[in-house]
Amino acid sequence: YTRWEIHDQVGGALQSFLPTVDGRVVAACLRLDTNPDAPAVILPGTGPGIEGAAARLVAQRVAVPTFLKREVNRWEYVGTFAVKRSSAAPDAIAPHARRSGRRDITRVIEMVEAQT
């Protein structure tokens, strides 16, 4: 899929990793360089838009279609995933920060594939 095709199906912003419509997260579009354990683990960074979308995903507890970026303009649908648990605790973030090489992680969101 391209981001345009994903947008045509679910809506939301073309560049957001958690596109939203009317205050609800409608998909997860994840890069493996920033989320090496995706789709099982999402690692939101900093910024009001990013942190706000992550908080909405955790709060809504509704499964969303999930896509992984494979290359430029090529996203793979990997299933529908829902939040299992989330933590902003430093000891939860630390191992993911080491593994990903990132210092901007604000929370760890563990996801589980939804039963269809």
C-alpha positions, 0 to 999 in steps of 0.5 A: 500500500501507499500512504495515499491508499491507506488514507483513502481507506481509513482517513487521517493525516498522510504523514502521521504514524497514528493517523486520527479522524475525529479524535480517534486513531484509525491506523498504525503506520510504523517504521521498523527503524524507529519501532524495531519490535513493531507491530508488537511494540510501538515506541512514540517519540516526543511532541504534542501531536505524537504524544497526543495520538499515542495517548488517544490510542491507549485510551480508546482500546479499539483495534486498528489496522496496522501497517509496516513500512517496507520501503518508500511508498510501500507499506505492508498490512500486518493485521489489526492490533489493539493495545495490551498495555502501556507504560511511561515508566523509565524502567519500561522504556530503557530496554527499548531505548537501548535496542532502538538507539533512540532517546526520545521515547515517551512510552512503550505501547504493547500491542496484541493482534485482535481476534477477527 
